Amino acid sequence: QLTMSLNSSTLFNEENSQGPKRNTECLESLELQTPSSFQDNPLQQLQLASQEVLEKAKKSGRSKCPRCSSSRMFYCYTCFVPVETVPTKEIPTVKLPLKIDIIKHPNETDGKSTAVHAKLLAPDDVTIYKYPCIPEYEERRHEIALIFPGPNSVSVKDIAFHLQKYTKKGVYDNDDDCSREPLLKQAKIEPKEEKNLNECISSDRSEGTRLKKIIFIDSTWNQTNKIITDERLQGLLQIELKTRKTCFWRHQKGKPDTYLSTIEAIYYFLVDYHQEILKENYKGQYDNLLFFFSFMYTLIKNAKYCAGKE
């Protein structure tokens, strides 16, 4: 079976009797072709930063992680940093419109997970937790949603409507600047201060349906049950991405092609969020979240082609 692992210094194992020489020649010829030469590549239209740094790293082979000194390809999946041959300054940074928590199953293989891509490319907005060490979300249900398919999940465009239900029930964040206590019970305040307080409360009510954090589960589909049934995630609004198809090379057999890898789910959610909730034209603002994913996709696609698997 053809395999591709970033934990190895080789791109693939070859069963073909012609051996690795044929693979090398094939890959070299493929590198001369343009992305448009490949069929069925849904990622080729992405507006990505230059991947030349990854091309160079691929040719030089594995390198050390600057933190733990482990030998890795492209990045260290345990320290969430690029390796020495991939300068951080040459890796794009993506600013996200909201915060993202990724809950990783303890048995999920680090080297196979795409969750680290999000942390590498949007370090200020992404936090990765290893289950069962996860935050308490109950007090912030009015501004948090969980990406997970299910009978009660809703589409991205319906987020505001459903989050509003939590606000109407009086679920508020105790850490907010504005007091939630009714004005009649407030101590006497000056007119100017009262105006500011009213504006703050009014603003909060109008923005009560604004999503501030989204949660993703990073695990195989067979492992998700333990996490999704955790009491700390109960009662959260669930969102399902029903219209996108995965390109992930490790897609699990028997599962719908709408079941996405973690980085795909994050990317496609943000594109839909940008258009459906922010009501803005999408101009590739989050495309670089697939910076590593698209590069690996092409590598593996080419390797399979050279091995005669496609």
N, C-alpha and C positions, 0 to 999 in steps of 0.2 A: 504494500500500500504506500502510496505517495504521502509523505509527511512534510510539514514545514514547521520548524520550531525556532523561536528566537533564543532558546537556551542552548543552541548548538552553533558551532562555527560553520556548519554547512547549511545550505538552504533546503536541501531535500535529500532523501535516500533514493537511490535508483535501482530498480530491479532489472532494467534493460541491460542486455548483454554488452551494449556498446559502451557502457560505463560513463563515468563523470565527464570524460572529454567531450562527448556529444552534448551533454547538458551545458557545459561551459560555452561551447560554440553557439549553441542555440540561444542562450541567454544574452550573449554578446550581440547576436544579430537582432534580437528583440529590442535591445536597448537603443538601437538605431532607428526604430520605428516610432512614430508619434502615437499618443494615446488613442487617437481616432482610428488607428489601424486595428484596434481590438474591438471585437463585437461584444455586446451584452455587458458593457462596463458602465453602470449607472452612476459611477463616481467621477467620471471624466469631465463633467461640466462644473465641478466645484472650483471656487475661487480660492486657491491655496497659495500660501507662501512658498517660496522656492524650496524644493526638496533636495537640492544639491548636497546639503549637509548629510542627508541620509544616504544618498548615493555614495558619497565618499566613505562614510562609516561602514556601509555594506562591503565595500571593496577592501577596507583595511581589517575587517573582521571584528571579533569580540574585543571589548575594552573594559577597563576597570571602572567600577562605580567610585566616584570621588569621596563617598562617605563610608561605605562598608568594604570597599576594595574587591567586591565580588566581580567575577567576569561575566559581562552581560553584552547583549547586542542592542544598540540604540539607547536604551534607558534601563535603569534599575527598577524593577517592579516591586521591590520591598522598601526602597528609600524614596521612591517617587522623584527621581532626578535623572537627567541625561547622563550618559557615560562620558568619559574623558574625551572621546573623539567626536562628541556632539556638543559643541559649545552652547551653553544656555542662551546666549544672545542671538543665536541663529535659529532658535525655536520660537515660533509665533506665540503670542499671548492673547487669549480671548477674554473679553470682559462680558460677563453674563448679566442679564436683567434681574436675576434673582439668585438666591443661594441654593446649592445642591448638596444633599446628604446622600452618600452611597453606603448602603449596608451590605457588607460582604460576608457571605457564608464562610465559616471557618474552614470548611473542606474544599472551598473553591481554590483551584490551583493558581497561585499568584502569576506564574508566567503565561497562563492562558487567558487571563482576565483583561478586558479592554477598559476596565474602570480607571486604571492608572493613567490612561490617555487623558481623561478629563482633568485629573489632578495636575498632570504635567503642563497642560495647555491653558487651564483656567485656575491656577493655584490659589488665587484670592477668593474664589467663589465656591470651591469644591472641597468637601471634607469626606474622608473615607473612614468608616467605622467597621470594626470586625465584630460580628455578632458573637455573643449576646451583649457586648458593650455598646449600647446605643442610647441616645438621649430620650428624655420624656417629652412627648409631643402633645399631651392632652390639653394643656392650657393655651396652646397656640393653634388649635384645630381650625380656627377661622382664617388662617393664612398659610396653611400647609396642605399639600396634596401628595398622594402616593401613586406612582406609576405602576399599575398592575392590572392585568385583564381579569375580569370577573363579571358575574351577573349584575352587580350593582355599579359597575364602572361607567363613567360618562366620558363624552368627548371633550377635547380641549376647549371648543367654543362654548361649552356649557359650564365652564369652571365658575365664572362669576355668579351665575344664578344659584348654583348649589352651595357655594361658600357663603352666600348671603343668608342661608338658613342658619348657619352657625352663629352669625352675627346677631340675627333676630332673637336667638335664644340667650343672648347676653354672654357669649363666650368671649372674653377679652384677655388681652395680655397684661398681666400685672406690672410688667416692666415699662409699659408705655408712659410717655411724659404726661399725657392728659389724665386727670382724675376720672374714674368711672362713677364716682359718687354723685347722686342727683344734686343739682345746683341748690335746691332749697336747704340741703344739709351742709352746704359749704359755709365756711366762715365768711363773714362780711368782707368783700373785696372792693377795691376801687373800680369805677366804671371801665377804665382802660383795661384793667386786668380781667374783668368779667367778659369784655368783648373778645379778648384773646383766648380765654378759656372756651367761650361758646364757639369760636371759630375752630378751635382745636378739636372739640367734640364733634362739631358738624363735619369737619374735614375727615375725621376718623370714620364716621358713619358712612360717608360717601365713598371712602376708600376701604371700607370694611371687607369688601369682596376682593381686594387686591391680594394676589398670591405673592408670598414673600419667600417661600421655600418649597422645593420639590424633592421627594425622596425616591430613590431608585434602589432596587434589590439586585445585588450582583451574585448570581449563583446559577447552577444548572436548574432547569425547570423542575426536575425531580426533587431538588433540595429546597425549593422555595416555601413549601408548606410550613416548615418549622418557623420560618421568619414571619410569613404573612399572618400566622395565627397568634403571634406574640401580642399580649394584651396592650403593650405600649403603642401598637399600630392600629388598634381597633378604633373605629369611629372616624378615621381619616377619610377624606374624600378620595376615591380611587379614579384614576384616569387611565383610559386605554387608547393606545395608538393603533387604529384599526386599518389604516389605509396605506401603510408603508410596508415594503417587503425587504427582508434582510439580505445583505451581501456577505454575511459572516461565513467564513470558511469552516467554522466548527459548528454550524447549525445542527441542532439535534434532530435526528431522524424521527419521524412520526409527529413532529410538532408543526403547527402552521407556519408558513413563511412570513407571517406578520409578527412572529415572536422575534424580537430584535436583540442584538447584542447590546450590552450596557451603553457603549459609546454611541451606537446608532440611535438608541432610544432617547438619550440625552439630546443629541443633535436634532432629531426630527421633532421632538417635543418643543424645543426652543424655536424652531422655524415656525411651527404651528402657533405657538404662543405669541410670537412676534406679529404674525398676521391676524390671528383671530382675537387676541386680547389687547395687544398694544395698538392694533389697527394701523400698522405701518407696513410699507412695502419692504419686502425682504430683498436685500442686496448683498447677500453672502456674508453677513456679519459673523455668523457662527461656523462657517465652512471649515475654518482651520481646526475645529474640534476633531475633524477627520483627517488631520495632517498625517498622523502615524498610520491610522487605519487604512486610508486609501493607498499609502505606499506599500503596506504589507499585502493588501488585496492584490495589487498589481504583481508583486513578487511571486505570490503563490499561484496566481492565475498563469503567469509565464512558466513557472516551474512545472505545473501540471500539463501545460501545452507541450513543453519540451519532452515530457515523459510519455506523451501520447495518451494522456488521460482525458483530454478534451478534444 
